[in-house]
């Protein structure tokens, strides 16, 4: 999908300042509650196709999709979710640094609520109570009639131009309690069946040894392992090939450097081990569905954020 790329914070600012009419129709609001939760919701219908994205770390986002479609990607993985007849619940919990990209398609109307800031309460329970919370980046459930009714009532409160802050917090926490129950048991049950390699020392050594310009053999040499042994341990721990793991690390490092906006694209390309900027740009675009230039432009300093 082609379209203008925004940093997510910039897009939020435009909506809150009522300056997004050029490309967004409908009524959509972002609110920060006294409880620490961030809520946004309403009806949105883009008049132009666009993307918004940002770098996230240990991110928990609970979404109620009441109508329409939700399209997003986490790094190279794309998700296109339809609300269907009754709606969907979507729990988004990527681990480590990731680029979260939201796709808005021209003329595609949707109604949803998003609740963020949940991790401040559940991260303390993750190891014992929800051991697999961050091991699956996206979980999807059907919305039942009671949850749909609560969500619609809460959406009305969000859209009130002068809501009662105490009632809004109360309703948000009540809705969150109802919705989280759909995923809490699943996260706990998954933890009993998933076999997670506890070799944290290996992971720490691997991260310390990794450099973008190292070959697989050179990385294995740094760890005093045979390449085949390293491949096996990567597969056991991360569930992917050594090549895929190294490529992901390279892309995430590139993303972090671009977000910092202190190096040129050619310098980032060099730091990440590419001889030619064109090869770097192609690999980055293929992985994140956004170009390095789009990421840099969207993270450039803006007066309204000062």
C-alpha positions, 0 to 999 in steps of 0.5 A: 500500500502506498501513502504518506508515512507519519510518525504515530505521535505526529498523527495523534497531534494532528488529530487532537489539534483538529488538523487532520481533515485533509486525510481523515474523516469521522470523529476520533479522540485520544484521551489520557486518563487519571489511572494512567491508561491511554484511550483512543477510539471513535470512527475513522474513515481515511480520505487518503491512504496513509501509514503511521508507525513508531518504534515500540518496546514491550508494548501492550495494546488491547483493541476492540474492533467494533466495525470495519478492518484493522490493518497493521504490521509488526516488523515484517509480519502483516495483520489484516483483521476484519471485525465481522458480525459482532466485532473482535478483541485484539491483544498486541504484545510484541517483545523487544524493539519493533516497528509498529505500523498502522495502515489506513486505506482510503475509504475504509471506515472502521470503529474501534477502541484502543486501551494502552498502558496496561503493562504498568499493572501486569508486567510484575505478574508476567513471569509467574502469572503470565509467562507467555504474554510477550511470546505471541505478538498478536492474539485475536478473540471474538467479541461477545454481546456483553462485551460489545454492549460495554464497549459501545457504552464506553465509546459514547463516554469517550466521545463526550466533549466534556466527560466526567473524568472519574466515571471515564476512569471507572468505565475504562477499568471496568471494561478492561477487567471484562476484556482482559479475562479473555486473554489472561487464562490463555497467557497462563495456559500457554506458559505451561505448554511452551518450552522456553529455553532458560539459557539466559547466559547464552542470550546475553553472550550472543547479544554482546558478541553480535556485530552487523558486519560479522558473518555467521562463522565469525559470530560463532568464532566469537562465541567459541562455538561451531557454526552448526552448534550456534545454528542449533542453539539459535533455533532452540531458543528463538525458533528461527534460523541463524540467518533470520536472527542475524537479519532481524538484529541488523534491521532493528539496529538500523531502525534504532539508528534511523529513529535517533536521526543522528546519522545519514542513511548512507552512514546507517547503511555502513554501520549495519554492514551494507556496502551499497545504500541501495541494497540497504534500502531494499532490505529495509523496505522489504522488512518494514514496508517503509523506506529509511527516508520515511522513518527519518522524516517521520522522526525529524524534530517538529515544533509542536512536540517542544 
